[in-house]
Amino acid sequence: MAQHNAFTSSNAKFLQWSLFVVFLWFGAMKFTNYEAQGIAPFIANSPVMSWLHSLFGVRGASTFIGAIELATAAALATGTFSRGALVLGAAMSCATFALTLTFFVSTPGVAESTAGGFPAISAPIGQFLLKDLVLLAASFVLLRTAAANWKPGRRVNAIFNFFS
């Protein structure tokens, strides 16, 4: 059992720091015009996020998202010292990738028409988004692992036991 816990802990740390790098890098990039223009079509076509362009403009929306991503990176890093921060960071990571996967159905160009349409997906859009499925799975594994070792109260633990 102790060997299993050490294995689980080392895997969780690997996921924690891998996701930290992803959020630090992606978050910092959101402060550039290059990235703001790159994500603009995803945001503009999203029924969940299109309001960001109306409220902040293209650059402001990207900056807003970047700030959230950097906060996620900070929570993941702080998770080294605080189990609650790790749970928060992993939950923020799950929410991010669940949200970006909705772009799969709202962004034009996901299906590749020259290859017969869906389920054939385009490289620049469809395949770019599909990687978020793996990142969501990694985030969820980290969340479950962190929550299993965290004792905030029965109600929160009952939620995670539901998914066991």
Backbone torsions as a table, in degrees:
resi	resn	phi	psi	omega
1	MET	NA	-42.2	179.9
2	ALA	-64.3	-36.9	178.7
3	GLN	-66.2	-39.9	177.3
4	HIS	-63.4	-43.1	179.4
5	ASN	-64.0	-38.8	178.3
6	ALA	-66.5	-40.1	178.0
7	PHE	-63.6	-46.2	178.6
8	THR	-62.4	-42.5	-179.6
9	SER	-64.0	-43.1	-179.7
10	SER	-67.8	-36.9	176.2
11	ASN	-66.0	-40.3	178.9
12	ALA	-63.6	-40.9	178.2
13	LYS	-63.8	-40.3	177.4
14	PHE	-61.2	-45.7	177.1
15	LEU	-63.8	-43.5	-179.6
16	GLN	-56.3	-50.4	-174.9
17	TRP	-77.9	-28.6	174.0
18	SER	-66.0	-45.6	178.2
19	LEU	-66.7	-35.2	175.3
20	PHE	-57.0	-48.7	-179.9
21	VAL	-60.5	-44.5	179.2
22	VAL	-58.2	-49.6	-177.6
23	PHE	-70.0	-36.6	177.4
24	LEU	-63.7	-47.2	-177.2
25	TRP	-68.5	-52.1	179.6
26	PHE	-61.8	-41.2	-179.5
27	GLY	-63.5	-44.0	179.0
28	ALA	-64.9	-37.9	179.8
29	MET	-64.1	-28.2	-177.9
30	LYS	-64.4	-14.0	179.3
31	PHE	-88.1	1.8	178.4
32	THR	-101.8	152.2	176.6
33	ASN	-64.0	-37.2	178.9
34	TYR	-54.1	-50.8	-178.2
35	GLU	-70.6	-39.2	178.5
36	ALA	-57.2	-44.0	179.1
37	GLN	-69.8	-34.5	-179.4
38	GLY	-66.4	-37.9	-178.3
39	ILE	-92.0	-9.4	-177.0
40	ALA	-53.4	-44.4	-180.0
41	PRO	-64.7	-33.8	178.5
42	PHE	-65.3	-45.6	-179.7
43	ILE	-67.7	-44.9	-176.8
44	ALA	-60.6	-33.1	-177.7
45	ASN	-94.3	-1.1	-177.5
46	SER	-87.9	123.1	175.5
47	PRO	-67.7	-18.4	-179.6
48	VAL	-88.0	-31.6	-170.8
49	MET	-118.7	-5.3	-174.7
50	SER	-60.4	-24.8	178.5
51	TRP	-61.3	-23.6	-180.0
52	LEU	-62.3	-38.4	178.4
53	HIS	-66.9	-40.3	179.3
54	SER	-64.3	-39.0	-176.1
55	LEU	-81.2	-42.6	-171.5
56	PHE	-115.7	-12.1	-171.5
57	GLY	81.2	175.3	-176.4
58	VAL	-64.2	-50.0	-179.0
59	ARG	-67.3	-41.0	-179.7
60	GLY	-65.1	-38.8	177.8
61	ALA	-63.2	-43.1	178.8
62	SER	-64.0	-41.8	177.9
63	THR	-63.3	-42.2	178.1
64	PHE	-59.7	-47.3	179.1
65	ILE	-64.8	-40.1	178.0
66	GLY	-60.8	-39.7	178.4
67	ALA	-63.5	-40.3	177.8
68	ILE	-65.9	-41.8	179.7
69	GLU	-66.0	-38.4	176.5
70	LEU	-68.1	-34.0	175.3
71	ALA	-65.9	-36.9	176.3
72	THR	-64.0	-45.0	177.3
73	ALA	-58.9	-42.9	-179.9
74	ALA	-63.6	-41.8	178.5
75	ALA	-64.8	-40.4	178.3
76	LEU	-64.1	-42.4	178.9
77	ALA	-66.1	-43.0	179.6
78	THR	-65.3	-22.3	177.5
79	GLY	-59.9	-15.6	174.8
80	THR	-65.0	-30.1	-176.9
81	PHE	-108.1	-16.5	-175.1
82	SER	-139.5	117.5	179.8
83	ARG	-62.2	-37.0	178.6
84	GLY	-62.7	-39.7	177.7
85	ALA	-65.9	-36.9	178.2
86	LEU	-66.0	-42.5	176.5
87	VAL	-61.2	-44.6	178.4
88	LEU	-61.1	-48.6	179.9
89	GLY	-60.5	-42.5	179.1
90	ALA	-67.0	-38.2	177.6
91	ALA	-66.0	-40.7	177.1
92	MET	-63.7	-38.8	177.7
93	SER	-64.0	-45.3	176.5
94	CYS	-57.5	-46.4	-178.8
95	ALA	-62.6	-40.9	179.8
96	THR	-60.1	-51.1	-175.1
97	PHE	-74.9	-29.0	173.0
98	ALA	-64.5	-40.7	179.0
99	LEU	-66.8	-45.1	-178.4
100	THR	-67.4	-26.8	176.4
101	LEU	-68.4	-21.2	175.8
102	THR	-68.3	-21.3	176.5
103	PHE	-62.7	-23.6	179.9
104	PHE	-57.4	-35.0	-179.2
105	VAL	-99.3	-13.5	-176.2
106	SER	-106.5	-14.4	-176.0
107	THR	-96.0	123.9	175.5
108	PRO	-62.6	145.8	176.8
109	GLY	93.0	4.2	178.2
110	VAL	-68.2	-47.1	178.4
111	ALA	-81.1	142.0	-179.1
112	GLU	-97.4	104.0	-175.5
113	SER	-65.2	-32.5	-179.0
114	THR	-71.2	-15.3	177.8
115	ALA	-105.3	13.9	177.2
116	GLY	101.7	4.6	-179.7
117	GLY	79.2	-170.4	-177.5
118	PHE	-57.9	135.2	17.6
119	PRO	-88.3	2.8	174.5
120	ALA	-69.3	126.4	-178.4
121	ILE	-114.9	149.1	-178.8
122	SER	-72.5	152.9	178.8
123	ALA	-70.7	-50.1	-173.2
124	PRO	-70.8	-26.1	-176.7
125	ILE	-113.4	-58.8	-175.9
126	GLY	-61.5	-49.1	-179.4
127	GLN	-69.9	-33.4	175.5
128	PHE	-59.6	-42.6	-178.6
129	LEU	-76.3	-32.2	-174.9
130	LEU	-61.9	-30.2	178.6
131	LYS	-59.7	-24.6	-179.2
132	ASP	-68.3	-18.6	174.9
133	LEU	-65.5	-42.7	178.0
134	VAL	-68.4	-40.6	178.9
135	LEU	-65.8	-35.6	174.8
136	LEU	-64.8	-43.5	178.9
137	ALA	-61.8	-43.8	178.3
138	ALA	-62.0	-41.8	179.4
139	SER	-63.4	-41.6	-179.2
140	PHE	-68.2	-40.3	176.8
141	VAL	-61.4	-43.7	177.4
142	LEU	-62.7	-42.9	179.4
143	LEU	-61.2	-47.0	179.6
144	ARG	-62.6	-41.7	-179.2
145	THR	-66.2	-45.4	179.9
146	ALA	-65.7	-41.6	-178.7
147	ALA	-68.7	-30.7	-179.9
148	ALA	-65.2	-27.9	-178.7
149	ASN	-102.4	12.0	-177.1
150	TRP	-117.0	135.4	-175.6
151	LYS	-120.0	65.7	-178.0
152	PRO	-78.8	-25.1	-177.0
153	GLY	160.0	163.2	-175.7
154	ARG	-63.4	-39.8	-173.7
155	ARG	-61.2	-46.5	179.7
156	VAL	-65.5	-44.3	179.1
157	ASN	-63.1	-34.5	178.7
158	ALA	-63.1	-35.2	177.4
159	ILE	-62.4	-45.4	-178.3
160	PHE	-73.2	-30.9	176.1
161	ASN	-64.7	-28.5	178.3
162	PHE	-60.5	-35.8	-177.0
163	PHE	-88.5	0.2	-179.2
164	SER	-75.6	NA	NA
